[in-house]
Amino acid sequence: MTFVFLQVQFDTRFSGLVRKILCWALTVLLWILSGTSPASATDIIILKSSDIAAYNQAINGFKATLPNGINLSEYDLQGDLEKGRKLARKIRASDPALVFAVGLKAAKAAQLEIVDIPVVYAMVLDPAKYGLNTQNMTGILLEVPVERQLAMVRTLLPQLRHIGTLYDPAKTTALIDEAKRLLKPSGTELVSAQVSSERDVPGGLRALLPSIEALWLVPDSTVLTDESLRFILNTALEERVPVIGFSREFARSGALLCLSVNYGDIGRQAGQLTRKLLDGQLTLPMKPWHPDRIDTSLNLKTARFLGIDIPRDLEQKADELY
């Protein structure tokens, strides 16, 4: 009777532990028989230029696309490239599977310090200009194709014959040349005014406005600053010239039409690209991807002020109306 009582106590006390051990042993045996090993988490490092809303939207889109089993760590340069280079050296020493660089300074820090780990960048204008074309780098372009922008302008303003733009030839000559080539078959002329500093913008704009029916803003950091943008939008409206831009913020401030990328979607695409690289479906080097989603913003108040009729279908399809 004593032996039976002890045996019952043993079964009750240790049966749960024995079952766990047996399950673990069976799992290991299955791994051995299948020729595989236990799955380990993949390390991805997120390196961002600064803590701003646009970058965080891209990062959230990136995270939402990744599968389970990913270990994510995030570092903030706080706008300091030298700090970014130190962080990049630390990241390289930790040997992650991939680095997601958000913003120009983060991408540049990665390009300078990380040469043997895949880097996917996002939220960078004109990455080729900054040398972000090394063998281990690719990303998602932060730009709306010029052809798509001009096609939308012609849809909205079919009688347009002269469209103007301000640009710094040291920065955006290639874009302006492409636009001229695309506009030529339609009979529309691109009237361009060159500026070499922000101080040249007021004079260049005033000389340009009398000879054009619309003003096209291009992503040129010499032309567009917080101060110059307000001046450009106000002056163009005073002269009753509609402004076409590339940010919904421009439309909110008075531009007639803006085509812009969606920051969260840029991050989602970067996540898709990352998955394909990690799964071996794609290999580096490879060209960066164009954004697959473009948002349309219209300012109806500006349209009424200028006496411009917005096509019904364009208004209905717009993502943002002001």
Phi and psi restraints in degrees (value plus and minus 20) as a CYANA .aco file:
   2 THR   PHI     -82.8   -42.8
   2 THR   PSI     -62.8   -22.8
   3 PHE   PHI     -81.9   -41.9
   3 PHE   PSI     -63.2   -23.2
   4 VAL   PHI     -83.5   -43.5
   4 VAL   PSI     -60.8   -20.8
   5 PHE   PHI     -83.0   -43.0
   5 PHE   PSI     -63.6   -23.6
   6 LEU   PHI     -84.5   -44.5
   6 LEU   PSI     -58.3   -18.3
   7 GLN   PHI     -85.0   -45.0
   7 GLN   PSI     -60.0   -20.0
   8 VAL   PHI     -84.3   -44.3
   8 VAL   PSI     -62.4   -22.4
   9 GLN   PHI     -80.8   -40.8
   9 GLN   PSI     -61.0   -21.0
  10 PHE   PHI     -82.7   -42.7
  10 PHE   PSI     -64.7   -24.7
  11 ASP   PHI     -84.2   -44.2
  11 ASP   PSI     -61.1   -21.1
  12 THR   PHI     -88.9   -48.9
  12 THR   PSI     -60.5   -20.5
  13 ARG   PHI     -95.6   -55.6
  13 ARG   PSI     -58.4   -18.4
  14 PHE   PHI    -131.3   -91.3
  14 PHE   PSI     -21.9    18.1
  15 SER   PHI     -82.2   -42.2
  15 SER   PSI     -59.0   -19.0
  16 GLY   PHI     -82.8   -42.8
  16 GLY   PSI     -63.7   -23.7
  17 LEU   PHI     -84.6   -44.6
  17 LEU   PSI     -61.7   -21.7
  18 VAL   PHI     -82.4   -42.4
  18 VAL   PSI     -62.6   -22.6
  19 ARG   PHI     -81.1   -41.1
  19 ARG   PSI     -60.6   -20.6
  20 LYS   PHI     -83.5   -43.5
  20 LYS   PSI     -62.1   -22.1
  21 ILE   PHI     -84.2   -44.2
  21 ILE   PSI     -63.2   -23.2
  22 LEU   PHI     -84.1   -44.1
  22 LEU   PSI     -61.3   -21.3
  23 CYS   PHI     -83.1   -43.1
  23 CYS   PSI     -62.7   -22.7
  24 TRP   PHI     -83.2   -43.2
  24 TRP   PSI     -64.2   -24.2
  25 ALA   PHI     -82.7   -42.7
  25 ALA   PSI     -60.1   -20.1
  26 LEU   PHI     -84.6   -44.6
  26 LEU   PSI     -60.2   -20.2
  27 THR   PHI     -82.6   -42.6
  27 THR   PSI     -66.6   -26.6
  28 VAL   PHI     -80.4   -40.4
  28 VAL   PSI     -61.6   -21.6
  29 LEU   PHI     -81.3   -41.3
  29 LEU   PSI     -61.4   -21.4
  30 LEU   PHI     -84.3   -44.3
  30 LEU   PSI     -60.2   -20.2
  31 TRP   PHI     -80.1   -40.1
  31 TRP   PSI     -63.4   -23.4
  32 ILE   PHI     -84.4   -44.4
  32 ILE   PSI     -66.1   -26.1
  33 LEU   PHI     -85.3   -45.3
  33 LEU   PSI     -51.9   -11.9
  34 SER   PHI    -107.2   -67.2
  34 SER   PSI     -24.1    15.9
  35 GLY   PHI      54.7    94.7
  35 GLY   PSI      -2.5    37.5
  36 THR   PHI    -134.4   -94.4
  36 THR   PSI     153.0   193.0
  37 SER   PHI    -144.9  -104.9
  37 SER   PSI     140.8   180.8
  38 PRO   PHI     -74.4   -34.4
  38 PRO   PSI     118.7   158.7
  39 ALA   PHI     -88.4   -48.4
  39 ALA   PSI     119.4   159.4
  40 SER   PHI    -136.3   -96.3
  40 SER   PSI     132.0   172.0
  41 ALA   PHI     -89.7   -49.7
  41 ALA   PSI     128.6   168.6
  42 THR   PHI    -117.0   -77.0
  42 THR   PSI     114.7   154.7
  43 ASP   PHI    -115.2   -75.2
  43 ASP   PSI     106.2   146.2
  44 ILE   PHI    -146.2  -106.2
  44 ILE   PSI     113.5   153.5
  45 ILE   PHI    -126.1   -86.1
  45 ILE   PSI     111.7   151.7
  46 ILE   PHI    -122.4   -82.4
  46 ILE   PSI     103.5   143.5
  47 LEU   PHI    -138.7   -98.7
  47 LEU   PSI      96.0   136.0
  48 LYS   PHI    -137.4   -97.4
  48 LYS   PSI     127.6   167.6
  49 SER   PHI     -87.8   -47.8
  49 SER   PSI     -59.5   -19.5
  50 SER   PHI    -183.1  -143.1
  50 SER   PSI     151.2   191.2
  51 ASP   PHI    -115.0   -75.0
  51 ASP   PSI      58.9    98.9
  52 ILE   PHI    -141.2  -101.2
  52 ILE   PSI     140.9   180.9
  53 ALA   PHI     -79.8   -39.8
  53 ALA   PSI     -63.5   -23.5
  54 ALA   PHI     -81.3   -41.3
  54 ALA   PSI     -63.8   -23.8
  55 TYR   PHI     -85.5   -45.5
  55 TYR   PSI     -60.8   -20.8
  56 ASN   PHI     -86.9   -46.9
  56 ASN   PSI     -54.5   -14.5
  57 GLN   PHI     -82.3   -42.3
  57 GLN   PSI     -62.9   -22.9
  58 ALA   PHI     -84.1   -44.1
  58 ALA   PSI     -60.5   -20.5
  59 ILE   PHI     -86.2   -46.2
  59 ILE   PSI     -60.3   -20.3
  60 ASN   PHI     -83.7   -43.7
  60 ASN   PSI     -60.4   -20.4
  61 GLY   PHI     -83.3   -43.3
  61 GLY   PSI     -59.3   -19.3
  62 PHE   PHI     -82.4   -42.4
  62 PHE   PSI     -69.2   -29.2
  63 LYS   PHI     -81.7   -41.7
  63 LYS   PSI     -58.5   -18.5
  64 ALA   PHI     -86.4   -46.4
  64 ALA   PSI     -38.8     1.2
  65 THR   PHI    -113.2   -73.2
  65 THR   PSI     -37.3     2.7
  66 LEU   PHI     -97.3   -57.3
  66 LEU   PSI     128.2   168.2
  67 PRO   PHI     -97.5   -57.5
  67 PRO   PSI     153.1   193.1
  68 ASN   PHI     -86.2   -46.2
  68 ASN   PSI     140.4   180.4
  69 GLY   PHI      66.8   106.8
  69 GLY   PSI      -2.4    37.6
  70 ILE   PHI    -128.2   -88.2
  70 ILE   PSI     107.0   147.0
  71 ASN   PHI    -113.1   -73.1
  71 ASN   PSI      97.7   137.7
  72 LEU   PHI    -128.1   -88.1
  72 LEU   PSI     114.0   154.0
  73 SER   PHI    -147.0  -107.0
  73 SER   PSI     124.9   164.9
  74 GLU   PHI    -147.5  -107.5
  74 GLU   PSI     114.2   154.2
  75 TYR   PHI    -146.8  -106.8
  75 TYR   PSI     122.8   162.8
  76 ASP   PHI    -137.1   -97.1
  76 ASP   PSI     102.2   142.2
  77 LEU   PHI     -93.4   -53.4
  77 LEU   PSI     -40.7    -0.7
  78 GLN   PHI      36.8    76.8
  78 GLN   PSI      17.2    57.2
  79 GLY   PHI      55.5    95.5
  79 GLY   PSI     -11.4    28.6
  80 ASP   PHI    -130.2   -90.2
  80 ASP   PSI      89.0   129.0
  81 LEU   PHI     -83.0   -43.0
  81 LEU   PSI     -60.2   -20.2
  82 GLU   PHI     -84.3   -44.3
  82 GLU   PSI     -60.0   -20.0
  83 LYS   PHI     -82.3   -42.3
  83 LYS   PSI     -58.7   -18.7
  84 GLY   PHI     -82.5   -42.5
  84 GLY   PSI     -58.5   -18.5
  85 ARG   PHI     -86.0   -46.0
  85 ARG   PSI     -58.3   -18.3
  86 LYS   PHI     -84.6   -44.6
  86 LYS   PSI     -63.8   -23.8
  87 LEU   PHI     -83.1   -43.1
  87 LEU   PSI     -59.6   -19.6
  88 ALA   PHI     -84.2   -44.2
  88 ALA   PSI     -58.0   -18.0
  89 ARG   PHI     -85.2   -45.2
  89 ARG   PSI     -59.5   -19.5
  90 LYS   PHI     -84.3   -44.3
  90 LYS   PSI     -61.6   -21.6
  91 ILE   PHI     -83.8   -43.8
  91 ILE   PSI     -63.4   -23.4
  92 ARG   PHI     -80.8   -40.8
  92 ARG   PSI     -59.3   -19.3
  93 ALA   PHI     -85.6   -45.6
  93 ALA   PSI     -48.4    -8.4
  94 SER   PHI    -100.0   -60.0
  94 SER   PSI     -31.2     8.8
  95 ASP   PHI      34.5    74.5
  95 ASP   PSI      39.2    79.2
  96 PRO   PHI     -93.3   -53.3
  96 PRO   PSI     150.0   190.0
  97 ALA   PHI     -93.2   -53.2
  97 ALA   PSI     -49.8    -9.8
  98 LEU   PHI    -184.2  -144.2
  98 LEU   PSI     133.3   173.3
  99 VAL   PHI    -138.5   -98.5
  99 VAL   PSI     111.0   151.0
 100 PHE   PHI    -125.1   -85.1
 100 PHE   PSI      90.0   130.0
 101 ALA   PHI    -121.8   -81.8
 101 ALA   PSI     102.9   142.9
 102 VAL   PHI    -134.5   -94.5
 102 VAL   PSI      95.2   135.2
 103 GLY   PHI      77.3   117.3
 103 GLY   PSI     137.6   177.6
 104 LEU   PHI     -81.0   -41.0
 104 LEU   PSI     -68.1   -28.1
 105 LYS   PHI     -84.9   -44.9
 105 LYS   PSI     -57.5   -17.5
 106 ALA   PHI     -85.3   -45.3
 106 ALA   PSI     -64.0   -24.0
 107 ALA   PHI     -85.0   -45.0
 107 ALA   PSI     -59.9   -19.9
 108 LYS   PHI     -87.4   -47.4
 108 LYS   PSI     -60.7   -20.7
 109 ALA   PHI     -80.8   -40.8
 109 ALA   PSI     -62.5   -22.5
 110 ALA   PHI     -85.4   -45.4
 110 ALA   PSI     -60.5   -20.5
 111 GLN   PHI     -84.2   -44.2
 111 GLN   PSI     -55.7   -15.7
 112 LEU   PHI     -98.3   -58.3
 112 LEU   PSI     -49.5    -9.5
 113 GLU   PHI    -135.3   -95.3
 113 GLU   PSI     -39.2     0.8
 114 ILE   PHI    -136.9   -96.9
 114 ILE   PSI      92.0   132.0
 115 VAL   PHI    -136.9   -96.9
 115 VAL   PSI     -33.1     6.9
 116 ASP   PHI    -145.5  -105.5
 116 ASP   PSI      -2.5    37.5
 117 ILE   PHI    -148.4  -108.4
 117 ILE   PSI     116.1   156.1
 118 PRO   PHI     -79.2   -39.2
 118 PRO   PSI     115.6   155.6
 119 VAL   PHI    -144.5  -104.5
 119 VAL   PSI     105.3   145.3
 120 VAL   PHI    -131.4   -91.4
 120 VAL   PSI     103.4   143.4
 121 TYR   PHI    -128.4   -88.4
 121 TYR   PSI     142.0   182.0
 122 ALA   PHI    -175.0  -135.0
 122 ALA   PSI     142.7   182.7
 123 MET   PHI      43.0    83.0
 123 MET   PSI      21.5    61.5
 124 VAL   PHI    -147.3  -107.3
 124 VAL   PSI     103.1   143.1
 125 LEU   PHI    -102.5   -62.5
 125 LEU   PSI     112.1   152.1
 126 ASP   PHI      33.1    73.1
 126 ASP   PSI      41.8    81.8
 127 PRO   PHI     -81.5   -41.5
 127 PRO   PSI     -52.6   -12.6
 128 ALA   PHI     -82.2   -42.2
 128 ALA   PSI     -54.6   -14.6
 129 LYS   PHI     -80.5   -40.5
 129 LYS   PSI     -50.7   -10.7
 130 TYR   PHI    -120.0   -80.0
 130 TYR   PSI      -5.4    34.6
 131 GLY   PHI      56.4    96.4
 131 GLY   PSI       1.0    41.0
 132 LEU   PHI    -106.7   -66.7
 132 LEU   PSI      34.2    74.2
 133 ASN   PHI    -154.1  -114.1
 133 ASN   PSI       9.1    49.1
 134 THR   PHI     -92.2   -52.2
 134 THR   PSI     147.0   187.0
 135 GLN   PHI     -82.0   -42.0
 135 GLN   PSI     -45.4    -5.4
 136 ASN   PHI    -120.3   -80.3
 136 ASN   PSI     -10.2    29.8
 137 MET   PHI    -141.4  -101.4
 137 MET   PSI     123.7   163.7
 138 THR   PHI    -175.8  -135.8
 138 THR   PSI    -199.0  -159.0
 139 GLY   PHI     158.0   198.0
 139 GLY   PSI    -183.4  -143.4
 140 ILE   PHI    -134.2   -94.2
 140 ILE   PSI     104.6   144.6
 141 LEU   PHI     -91.0   -51.0
 141 LEU   PSI     122.3   162.3
 142 LEU   PHI    -121.9   -81.9
 142 LEU   PSI      43.6    83.6
 143 GLU   PHI    -175.5  -135.5
 143 GLU   PSI     130.6   170.6
 144 VAL   PHI    -115.5   -75.5
 144 VAL   PSI     106.8   146.8
 145 PRO   PHI     -71.9   -31.9
 145 PRO   PSI     114.6   154.6
 146 VAL   PHI     -76.7   -36.7
 146 VAL   PSI     -61.4   -21.4
 147 GLU   PHI     -79.3   -39.3
 147 GLU   PSI     -59.1   -19.1
 148 ARG   PHI     -89.3   -49.3
 148 ARG   PSI     -59.1   -19.1
 149 GLN   PHI     -81.3   -41.3
 149 GLN   PSI     -68.2   -28.2
 150 LEU   PHI     -88.7   -48.7
 150 LEU   PSI     -53.6   -13.6
 151 ALA   PHI     -84.4   -44.4
 151 ALA   PSI     -59.9   -19.9
 152 MET   PHI     -87.2   -47.2
 152 MET   PSI     -57.9   -17.9
 153 VAL   PHI     -82.2   -42.2
 153 VAL   PSI     -63.1   -23.1
 154 ARG   PHI     -86.8   -46.8
 154 ARG   PSI     -52.1   -12.1
 155 THR   PHI     -86.1   -46.1
 155 THR   PSI     -62.1   -22.1
 156 LEU   PHI     -97.7   -57.7
 156 LEU   PSI     -56.2   -16.2
 157 LEU   PHI    -146.8  -106.8
 157 LEU   PSI      54.0    94.0
 158 PRO   PHI     -85.3   -45.3
 158 PRO   PSI     -42.8    -2.8
 159 GLN   PHI    -110.1   -70.1
 159 GLN   PSI     -15.1    24.9
 160 LEU   PHI     -83.6   -43.6
 160 LEU   PSI     110.0   150.0
 161 ARG   PHI    -141.3  -101.3
 161 ARG   PSI     -44.7    -4.7
 162 HIS   PHI    -155.5  -115.5
 162 HIS   PSI      93.6   133.6
 163 ILE   PHI    -135.6   -95.6
 163 ILE   PSI     112.2   152.2
 164 GLY   PHI    -125.7   -85.7
 164 GLY   PSI     139.2   179.2
 165 THR   PHI    -174.3  -134.3
 165 THR   PSI     130.6   170.6
 166 LEU   PHI    -127.1   -87.1
 166 LEU   PSI     117.6   157.6
 167 TYR   PHI    -176.9  -136.9
 167 TYR   PSI     136.3   176.3
 168 ASP   PHI    -116.9   -76.9
 168 ASP   PSI      96.2   136.2
 169 PRO   PHI     -81.0   -41.0
 169 PRO   PSI     -40.8    -0.8
 170 ALA   PHI     -95.2   -55.2
 170 ALA   PSI     -33.2     6.8
 171 LYS   PHI    -139.5   -99.5
 171 LYS   PSI     -59.3   -19.3
 172 THR   PHI    -149.1  -109.1
 172 THR   PSI       6.2    46.2
 173 THR   PHI     -79.7   -39.7
 173 THR   PSI     -62.7   -22.7
 174 ALA   PHI     -81.5   -41.5
 174 ALA   PSI     -60.8   -20.8
 175 LEU   PHI     -85.3   -45.3
 175 LEU   PSI     -62.4   -22.4
 176 ILE   PHI     -85.7   -45.7
 176 ILE   PSI     -61.4   -21.4
 177 ASP   PHI     -82.5   -42.5
 177 ASP   PSI     -59.9   -19.9
 178 GLU   PHI     -84.5   -44.5
 178 GLU   PSI     -62.3   -22.3
 179 ALA   PHI     -83.0   -43.0
 179 ALA   PSI     -62.1   -22.1
 180 LYS   PHI     -81.2   -41.2
 180 LYS   PSI     -61.4   -21.4
 181 ARG   PHI     -84.0   -44.0
 181 ARG   PSI     -61.3   -21.3
 182 LEU   PHI     -92.0   -52.0
 182 LEU   PSI     -51.9   -11.9
 183 LEU   PHI     -99.9   -59.9
 183 LEU   PSI     -45.1    -5.1
 184 LYS   PHI     -73.9   -33.9
 184 LYS   PSI     -66.8   -26.8
 185 PRO   PHI     -83.2   -43.2
 185 PRO   PSI     -44.9    -4.9
 186 SER   PHI    -104.9   -64.9
 186 SER   PSI     -27.9    12.1
 187 GLY   PHI      63.0   103.0
 187 GLY   PSI     -12.8    27.2
 188 THR   PHI    -113.9   -73.9
 188 THR   PSI     115.0   155.0
 189 GLU   PHI    -122.6   -82.6
 189 GLU   PSI     114.9   154.9
 190 LEU   PHI    -112.4   -72.4
 190 LEU   PSI      93.2   133.2
 191 VAL   PHI    -116.9   -76.9
 191 VAL   PSI      92.4   132.4
 192 SER   PHI    -131.8   -91.8
 192 SER   PSI     125.6   165.6
 193 ALA   PHI    -143.2  -103.2
 193 ALA   PSI     106.7   146.7
 194 GLN   PHI    -107.7   -67.7
 194 GLN   PSI     120.0   160.0
 195 VAL   PHI    -153.4  -113.4
 195 VAL   PSI     126.2   166.2
 196 SER   PHI    -131.3   -91.3
 196 SER   PSI     -28.1    11.9
 197 SER   PHI    -175.6  -135.6
 197 SER   PSI     146.6   186.6
 198 GLU   PHI     -82.2   -42.2
 198 GLU   PSI     -48.0    -8.0
 199 ARG   PHI     -84.4   -44.4
 199 ARG   PSI     -42.9    -2.9
 200 ASP   PHI    -101.6   -61.6
 200 ASP   PSI     -32.1     7.9
 201 VAL   PHI     -83.4   -43.4
 201 VAL   PSI     -69.3   -29.3
 202 PRO   PHI     -77.8   -37.8
 202 PRO   PSI     -66.3   -26.3
 203 GLY   PHI     -85.5   -45.5
 203 GLY   PSI     -62.1   -22.1
 204 GLY   PHI     -83.8   -43.8
 204 GLY   PSI     -59.4   -19.4
 205 LEU   PHI     -86.7   -46.7
 205 LEU   PSI     -66.2   -26.2
 206 ARG   PHI     -84.3   -44.3
 206 ARG   PSI     -53.3   -13.3
 207 ALA   PHI     -93.1   -53.1
 207 ALA   PSI     -48.1    -8.1
 208 LEU   PHI    -103.2   -63.2
 208 LEU   PSI     -61.0   -21.0
 209 LEU   PHI     -77.1   -37.1
 209 LEU   PSI     -59.2   -19.2
 210 PRO   PHI     -85.1   -45.1
 210 PRO   PSI     -38.0     2.0
 211 SER   PHI    -126.7   -86.7
 211 SER   PSI     -10.4    29.6
 212 ILE   PHI    -151.4  -111.4
 212 ILE   PSI     139.5   179.5
 213 GLU   PHI    -125.0   -85.0
 213 GLU   PSI     -28.5    11.5
 214 ALA   PHI    -178.0  -138.0
 214 ALA   PSI     131.4   171.4
 215 LEU   PHI    -134.9   -94.9
 215 LEU   PSI     105.7   145.7
 216 TRP   PHI    -125.5   -85.5
 216 TRP   PSI      99.1   139.1
 217 LEU   PHI    -111.3   -71.3
 217 LEU   PSI     109.5   149.5
 218 VAL   PHI    -132.2   -92.2
 218 VAL   PSI     136.4   176.4
 219 PRO   PHI     -92.2   -52.2
 219 PRO   PSI      60.9   100.9
 220 ASP   PHI    -143.6  -103.6
 220 ASP   PSI      95.4   135.4
 221 SER   PHI     -91.3   -51.3
 221 SER   PSI     -37.8     2.2
 222 THR   PHI     -92.0   -52.0
 222 THR   PSI     -60.1   -20.1
 223 VAL   PHI     -98.4   -58.4
 223 VAL   PSI     -64.5   -24.5
 224 LEU   PHI    -126.3   -86.3
 224 LEU   PSI      92.9   132.9
 225 THR   PHI    -148.7  -108.7
 225 THR   PSI     155.4   195.4
 226 ASP   PHI     -77.9   -37.9
 226 ASP   PSI     -61.3   -21.3
 227 GLU   PHI     -93.4   -53.4
 227 GLU   PSI     -66.4   -26.4
 228 SER   PHI     -88.4   -48.4
 228 SER   PSI     -52.1   -12.1
 229 LEU   PHI     -82.5   -42.5
 229 LEU   PSI     -65.6   -25.6
 230 ARG   PHI     -80.4   -40.4
 230 ARG   PSI     -62.6   -22.6
 231 PHE   PHI     -83.2   -43.2
 231 PHE   PSI     -64.9   -24.9
 232 ILE   PHI     -81.4   -41.4
 232 ILE   PSI     -68.3   -28.3
 233 LEU   PHI     -84.5   -44.5
 233 LEU   PSI     -64.7   -24.7
 234 ASN   PHI     -86.7   -46.7
 234 ASN   PSI     -63.1   -23.1
 235 THR   PHI     -87.3   -47.3
 235 THR   PSI     -61.6   -21.6
 236 ALA   PHI     -82.7   -42.7
 236 ALA   PSI     -62.3   -22.3
 237 LEU   PHI     -85.5   -45.5
 237 LEU   PSI     -58.7   -18.7
 238 GLU   PHI     -80.1   -40.1
 238 GLU   PSI     -54.2   -14.2
 239 GLU   PHI    -111.0   -71.0
 239 GLU   PSI     -14.3    25.7
 240 ARG   PHI      39.6    79.6
 240 ARG   PSI      21.5    61.5
 241 VAL   PHI    -132.0   -92.0
 241 VAL   PSI      98.9   138.9
 242 PRO   PHI     -88.3   -48.3
 242 PRO   PSI     126.1   166.1
 243 VAL   PHI    -130.2   -90.2
 243 VAL   PSI     113.7   153.7
 244 ILE   PHI    -130.2   -90.2
 244 ILE   PSI     108.1   148.1
 245 GLY   PHI    -151.2  -111.2
 245 GLY   PSI    -188.8  -148.8
 246 PHE   PHI    -149.1  -109.1
 246 PHE   PSI      -1.2    38.8
 247 SER   PHI    -164.5  -124.5
 247 SER   PSI     118.2   158.2
 248 ARG   PHI     -81.3   -41.3
 248 ARG   PSI     -44.5    -4.5
 249 GLU   PHI     -85.2   -45.2
 249 GLU   PSI     -53.9   -13.9
 250 PHE   PHI     -84.5   -44.5
 250 PHE   PSI     -64.2   -24.2
 251 ALA   PHI     -83.1   -43.1
 251 ALA   PSI     -59.9   -19.9
 252 ARG   PHI     -82.5   -42.5
 252 ARG   PSI     -49.9    -9.9
 253 SER   PHI    -111.1   -71.1
 253 SER   PSI     -20.8    19.2
 254 GLY   PHI     110.7   150.7
 254 GLY   PSI     -30.9     9.1
 255 ALA   PHI     -84.5   -44.5
 255 ALA   PSI     125.8   165.8
 256 LEU   PHI     -90.7   -50.7
 256 LEU   PSI     -67.2   -27.2
 257 LEU   PHI    -159.8  -119.8
 257 LEU   PSI     116.8   156.8
 258 CYS   PHI    -159.9  -119.9
 258 CYS   PSI     114.6   154.6
 259 LEU   PHI    -129.3   -89.3
 259 LEU   PSI     108.3   148.3
 260 SER   PHI    -162.4  -122.4
 260 SER   PSI     138.7   178.7
 261 VAL   PHI    -100.5   -60.5
 261 VAL   PSI     137.7   177.7
 262 ASN   PHI    -119.6   -79.6
 262 ASN   PSI      97.9   137.9
 263 TYR   PHI     -82.8   -42.8
 263 TYR   PSI     -61.5   -21.5
 264 GLY   PHI     -83.1   -43.1
 264 GLY   PSI     -56.6   -16.6
 265 ASP   PHI     -91.4   -51.4
 265 ASP   PSI     -52.9   -12.9
 266 ILE   PHI     -78.9   -38.9
 266 ILE   PSI     -64.0   -24.0
 267 GLY   PHI     -84.5   -44.5
 267 GLY   PSI     -59.2   -19.2
 268 ARG   PHI     -82.0   -42.0
 268 ARG   PSI     -63.5   -23.5
 269 GLN   PHI     -83.6   -43.6
 269 GLN   PSI     -59.3   -19.3
 270 ALA   PHI     -82.0   -42.0
 270 ALA   PSI     -56.6   -16.6
 271 GLY   PHI     -86.2   -46.2
 271 GLY   PSI     -60.8   -20.8
 272 GLN   PHI     -83.0   -43.0
 272 GLN   PSI     -62.8   -22.8
 273 LEU   PHI     -82.8   -42.8
 273 LEU   PSI     -61.7   -21.7
 274 THR   PHI     -80.4   -40.4
 274 THR   PSI     -65.6   -25.6
 275 ARG   PHI     -80.0   -40.0
 275 ARG   PSI     -62.6   -22.6
 276 LYS   PHI     -87.0   -47.0
 276 LYS   PSI     -55.5   -15.5
 277 LEU   PHI     -88.1   -48.1
 277 LEU   PSI     -64.6   -24.6
 278 LEU   PHI     -88.5   -48.5
 278 LEU   PSI     -52.0   -12.0
 279 ASP   PHI    -101.5   -61.5
 279 ASP   PSI     -26.6    13.4
 280 GLY   PHI      62.1   102.1
 280 GLY   PSI     -12.2    27.8
 281 GLN   PHI     -93.6   -53.6
 281 GLN   PSI     -46.3    -6.3
 282 LEU   PHI    -149.2  -109.2
 282 LEU   PSI     132.9   172.9
 283 THR   PHI    -152.9  -112.9
 283 THR   PSI     128.8   168.8
 284 LEU   PHI    -106.8   -66.8
 284 LEU   PSI     130.5   170.5
 285 PRO   PHI     -98.2   -58.2
 285 PRO   PSI     133.5   173.5
 286 MET   PHI    -175.9  -135.9
 286 MET   PSI     134.5   174.5
 287 LYS   PHI     -90.5   -50.5
 287 LYS   PSI     130.1   170.1
 288 PRO   PHI     -87.0   -47.0
 288 PRO   PSI     136.9   176.9
 289 TRP   PHI    -108.9   -68.9
 289 TRP   PSI     127.1   167.1
 290 HIS   PHI    -101.1   -61.1
 290 HIS   PSI     129.9   169.9
 291 PRO   PHI     -83.3   -43.3
 291 PRO   PSI     120.7   160.7
 292 ASP   PHI    -118.7   -78.7
 292 ASP   PSI     -21.1    18.9
 293 ARG   PHI    -150.0  -110.0
 293 ARG   PSI     107.5   147.5
 294 ILE   PHI    -141.4  -101.4
 294 ILE   PSI     108.1   148.1
 295 ASP   PHI    -114.2   -74.2
 295 ASP   PSI     121.9   161.9
 296 THR   PHI    -129.5   -89.5
 296 THR   PSI     108.1   148.1
 297 SER   PHI    -141.5  -101.5
 297 SER   PSI     113.4   153.4
 298 LEU   PHI    -145.7  -105.7
 298 LEU   PSI     120.4   160.4
 299 ASN   PHI    -126.4   -86.4
 299 ASN   PSI      82.0   122.0
 300 LEU   PHI     -90.2   -50.2
 300 LEU   PSI     -50.3   -10.3
 301 LYS   PHI     -84.5   -44.5
 301 LYS   PSI     -62.9   -22.9
 302 THR   PHI     -83.8   -43.8
 302 THR   PSI     -60.6   -20.6
 303 ALA   PHI     -80.7   -40.7
 303 ALA   PSI     -63.8   -23.8
 304 ARG   PHI     -84.9   -44.9
 304 ARG   PSI     -61.9   -21.9
 305 PHE   PHI     -81.6   -41.6
 305 PHE   PSI     -57.6   -17.6
 306 LEU   PHI    -110.0   -70.0
 306 LEU   PSI     -24.6    15.4
 307 GLY   PHI      51.6    91.6
 307 GLY   PSI      12.8    52.8
 308 ILE   PHI    -122.5   -82.5
 308 ILE   PSI     108.5   148.5
 309 ASP   PHI    -107.3   -67.3
 309 ASP   PSI     101.5   141.5
 310 ILE   PHI    -103.9   -63.9
 310 ILE   PSI     104.0   144.0
 311 PRO   PHI     -74.4   -34.4
 311 PRO   PSI     117.2   157.2
 312 ARG   PHI     -76.0   -36.0
 312 ARG   PSI     -66.0   -26.0
 313 ASP   PHI     -86.5   -46.5
 313 ASP   PSI     -53.9   -13.9
 314 LEU   PHI     -87.9   -47.9
 314 LEU   PSI     -60.9   -20.9
 315 GLU   PHI     -83.9   -43.9
 315 GLU   PSI     -61.1   -21.1
 316 GLN   PHI     -87.3   -47.3
 316 GLN   PSI     -51.4   -11.4
 317 LYS   PHI    -107.7   -67.7
 317 LYS   PSI     -29.9    10.1
 318 ALA   PHI     -84.1   -44.1
 318 ALA   PSI     123.5   163.5
 319 ASP   PHI    -104.3   -64.3
 319 ASP   PSI     -48.9    -8.9
 320 GLU   PHI    -156.7  -116.7
 320 GLU   PSI     112.4   152.4
 321 LEU   PHI    -143.2  -103.2
 321 LEU   PSI     115.1   155.1
